[in-house]
């Protein structure tokens, strides 16, 4: 299961959906990135659905998204990789 997480302007809590296939979540990720690069006049509403919770629907304006990330949920070690952005310095 793959999670796509959005951070919104002026919101302390992220919005997340889950998809079973990486190709599905990657397609949505690319669409969101493209929408974020468009000008404010052409900003559109993005509707997302979740595979894990069938009735979960989310609609957000692309101009309100400040970051988007994908991470894989794993059943190993009690749940998931730690979400968020990290920097590995060796």
Phi and psi in degrees as a GROMACS rama.xvg file:
@    title "Ramachandran Plot"
@    xaxis  label "Phi"
@    yaxis  label "Psi"
@TYPE xy
-113.297  137.787  UNK-2
-107.539  140.007  UNK-3
-116.502  122.938  UNK-4
-119.514  132.944  UNK-5
-113.542  137.194  UNK-6
-105.128  131.506  UNK-7
-109.575  147.783  UNK-8
-57.4507  134.382  UNK-9
64.0543  19.3806  UNK-10
-125.12  124.688  UNK-11
-77.4907  -13.418  UNK-12
-110.793  133.471  UNK-13
-76.424  161.219  UNK-14
-109.964  135.331  UNK-15
-136.728  146.354  UNK-16
-129.908  161.855  UNK-17
-121.143  141.312  UNK-18
-130.489  147.015  UNK-19
-74.7046  -37.0001  UNK-20
-107.167  139.214  UNK-21
-63.0314  -36.8486  UNK-22
-60.5592  -38.305  UNK-23
-65.6293  -47.1448  UNK-24
-70.4177  -34.1338  UNK-25
-68.1088  -38.4657  UNK-26
-62.9534  -43.938  UNK-27
-65.1919  -42.5284  UNK-28
-57.1387  -47.3612  UNK-29
-64.7314  -38.7002  UNK-30
-64.0554  -41.8686  UNK-31
-65.7919  -43.8249  UNK-32
-59.7927  -43.4028  UNK-33
-61.7383  -44.1323  UNK-34
-65.7694  -34.7966  UNK-35
-66.7123  -28.6369  UNK-36
-81.9782  -14.3728  UNK-37
-73.4881  159.961  UNK-38
-71.8836  163.051  UNK-39
-61.132  -35.4876  UNK-40
-62.8649  -28.8688  UNK-41
-105.616  9.17286  UNK-42
-58.3327  137.288  UNK-43
-121.245  170.827  UNK-44
-89.2436  129.714  UNK-45
-109.266  126.008  UNK-46
-107.858  130.529  UNK-47
-121.995  145.059  UNK-48
-125.226  158.553  UNK-49
-114.234  136.541  UNK-50
-78.5153  -30.7525  UNK-51
-74.3751  -45.6612  UNK-52
-110.946  100.636  UNK-53
-58.0444  -35.4313  UNK-54
-89.482  6.22586  UNK-55
-85.3061  118.202  UNK-56
-127.586  138.355  UNK-57
-131.335  135.458  UNK-58
-125.847  127.459  UNK-59
-135.908  151.464  UNK-60
-81.3981  133.669  UNK-61
-58.5756  -34.3164  UNK-62
-69.2476  -15.3349  UNK-63
-89.511  -8.89614  UNK-64
-82.8666  127.596  UNK-65
-108.397  -19.8736  UNK-66
-157.513  155.403  UNK-67
-141.655  139.888  UNK-68
-144.714  155.765  UNK-69
-119.275  136.977  UNK-70
-145.956  155.54  UNK-71
-96.2772  129.512  UNK-72
-82.7521  139.223  UNK-73
-128.817  144.387  UNK-74
-84.2493  -6.45675  UNK-75
-79.0125  141.049  UNK-76
60.106  38.6254  UNK-77
79.4681  20.0134  UNK-78
151.589  -90.518  UNK-79
-148.209  163.572  UNK-80
-65.5063  150.777  UNK-81
-66.9951  121.084  UNK-82
-71.0919  161.366  UNK-83
114.014  175.427  UNK-84
-100.33  138.763  UNK-85
-137.047  159.472  UNK-86
-122.136  120.571  UNK-87
-100.301  115.735  UNK-88
-112.91  119.798  UNK-89
